[in-house]
Amino acid sequence: MSGKLTNLQTEFVIIQIIRSYLTGYFSFTAPEVLNYDPIHLTTDIWSVGVVVYYLLTGESPFWNESKEHTFLNVCQLNISYPDHLFQDISMEAIAFIKRLIQKNPRDRPSAVDCFNDPWLSSTTFTDALNTDSSGQNELVSVSQDFNKLND
């Protein structure tokens, strides 16, 4: 796996994320939200970690067939990094996800800390932002396609 997502792969993942939200999927929601605890500036950082996990593996870190078990998986931080999903994922990417998906909101990095993370400044990530063969940035293309869903 080169670390790059094709437009089709990216669109598929985004559609899956949208479907997940629409069906009451709890795995993107931080434990403090599910437990009705006070939210923090880092509450959304949890969701970013879950989205990164999902984008890199194509699977949710907390998914279960029942909403109740998904809820418990999030609240109890039942997460794993199975070899079959992460064999081609860099250690820096895994470390980034682990820093973001922390049960205690105070243990999560700030948005600024995330942008300064070694994985985000690595060549692999930078390459993923480069233009594709059509000359159009893949992230811009995905953003435009996503906006079409709202029309």
Contacts in CASP RR format, 6 or more apart in sequence:
PFRMAT RR
TARGET T0000
AUTHOR 0000-0000-0000
METHOD contacts of the structure
MODEL  1
MSGKLTNLQTEFVIIQIIRSYLTGYFSFTAPEVLNYDPIHLTTDIWSVGV
VVYYLLTGESPFWNESKEHTFLNVCQLNISYPDHLFQDISMEAIAFIKRL
IQKNPRDRPSAVDCFNDPWLSSTTFTDALNTDSSGQNELVSVSQDFNKLN
D
1 88 0 8 1.000
1 89 0 8 1.000
2 127 0 8 1.000
3 56 0 8 1.000
3 88 0 8 1.000
3 124 0 8 1.000
3 127 0 8 1.000
3 128 0 8 1.000
4 127 0 8 1.000
4 128 0 8 1.000
4 138 0 8 1.000
5 13 0 8 1.000
5 55 0 8 1.000
5 128 0 8 1.000
5 138 0 8 1.000
6 138 0 8 1.000
7 132 0 8 1.000
7 138 0 8 1.000
7 141 0 8 1.000
7 142 0 8 1.000
7 145 0 8 1.000
10 55 0 8 1.000
10 138 0 8 1.000
10 142 0 8 1.000
11 142 0 8 1.000
11 145 0 8 1.000
13 54 0 8 1.000
13 55 0 8 1.000
13 58 0 8 1.000
14 142 0 8 1.000
14 145 0 8 1.000
14 146 0 8 1.000
16 54 0 8 1.000
16 58 0 8 1.000
17 28 0 8 1.000
17 51 0 8 1.000
17 54 0 8 1.000
18 149 0 8 1.000
20 27 0 8 1.000
20 28 0 8 1.000
20 60 0 8 1.000
21 28 0 8 1.000
24 67 0 8 1.000
25 60 0 8 1.000
25 63 0 8 1.000
25 70 0 8 1.000
26 34 0 8 1.000
26 62 0 8 1.000
26 67 0 8 1.000
26 70 0 8 1.000
26 71 0 8 1.000
26 74 0 8 1.000
27 50 0 8 1.000
27 60 0 8 1.000
27 61 0 8 1.000
27 62 0 8 1.000
27 63 0 8 1.000
27 70 0 8 1.000
27 73 0 8 1.000
27 74 0 8 1.000
28 47 0 8 1.000
28 50 0 8 1.000
28 51 0 8 1.000
29 46 0 8 1.000
29 47 0 8 1.000
29 74 0 8 1.000
30 39 0 8 1.000
30 43 0 8 1.000
30 44 0 8 1.000
30 46 0 8 1.000
30 47 0 8 1.000
30 74 0 8 1.000
30 105 0 8 1.000
31 37 0 8 1.000
31 46 0 8 1.000
31 74 0 8 1.000
31 75 0 8 1.000
31 77 0 8 1.000
31 103 0 8 1.000
32 38 0 8 1.000
32 39 0 8 1.000
32 40 0 8 1.000
32 43 0 8 1.000
32 105 0 8 1.000
33 39 0 8 1.000
33 43 0 8 1.000
34 71 0 8 1.000
34 74 0 8 1.000
34 75 0 8 1.000
35 75 0 8 1.000
39 105 0 8 1.000
40 105 0 8 1.000
40 106 0 8 1.000
40 108 0 8 1.000
41 110 0 8 1.000
42 105 0 8 1.000
42 106 0 8 1.000
42 108 0 8 1.000
42 109 0 8 1.000
42 110 0 8 1.000
43 105 0 8 1.000
45 100 0 8 1.000
45 105 0 8 1.000
45 108 0 8 1.000
45 109 0 8 1.000
45 110 0 8 1.000
45 111 0 8 1.000
45 114 0 8 1.000
46 100 0 8 1.000
46 101 0 8 1.000
46 102 0 8 1.000
46 105 0 8 1.000
46 108 0 8 1.000
48 100 0 8 1.000
48 114 0 8 1.000
49 96 0 8 1.000
49 97 0 8 1.000
49 100 0 8 1.000
49 101 0 8 1.000
50 60 0 8 1.000
50 61 0 8 1.000
50 62 0 8 1.000
50 101 0 8 1.000
52 93 0 8 1.000
52 96 0 8 1.000
52 97 0 8 1.000
52 100 0 8 1.000
53 59 0 8 1.000
53 60 0 8 1.000
53 61 0 8 1.000
53 97 0 8 1.000
53 101 0 8 1.000
54 60 0 8 1.000
54 61 0 8 1.000
56 86 0 8 1.000
56 89 0 8 1.000
56 93 0 8 1.000
56 97 0 8 1.000
57 85 0 8 1.000
57 86 0 8 1.000
57 89 0 8 1.000
58 85 0 8 1.000
59 85 0 8 1.000
61 79 0 8 1.000
61 80 0 8 1.000
61 101 0 8 1.000
62 70 0 8 1.000
62 73 0 8 1.000
62 74 0 8 1.000
62 78 0 8 1.000
62 79 0 8 1.000
63 70 0 8 1.000
63 73 0 8 1.000
64 70 0 8 1.000
64 73 0 8 1.000
72 78 0 8 1.000
73 79 0 8 1.000
77 101 0 8 1.000
77 103 0 8 1.000
79 101 0 8 1.000
81 94 0 8 1.000
81 97 0 8 1.000
86 94 0 8 1.000
90 119 0 8 1.000
90 122 0 8 1.000
90 124 0 8 1.000
92 118 0 8 1.000
92 119 0 8 1.000
92 122 0 8 1.000
93 119 0 8 1.000
93 124 0 8 1.000
95 119 0 8 1.000
96 114 0 8 1.000
96 117 0 8 1.000
96 119 0 8 1.000
96 120 0 8 1.000
99 108 0 8 1.000
99 109 0 8 1.000
99 117 0 8 1.000
100 108 0 8 1.000
100 109 0 8 1.000
100 114 0 8 1.000
102 108 0 8 1.000
109 117 0 8 1.000
114 120 0 8 1.000
119 125 0 8 1.000
128 138 0 8 1.000
129 137 0 8 1.000
129 138 0 8 1.000
129 139 0 8 1.000
130 137 0 8 1.000
131 137 0 8 1.000
131 138 0 8 1.000
132 138 0 8 1.000
132 141 0 8 1.000
END
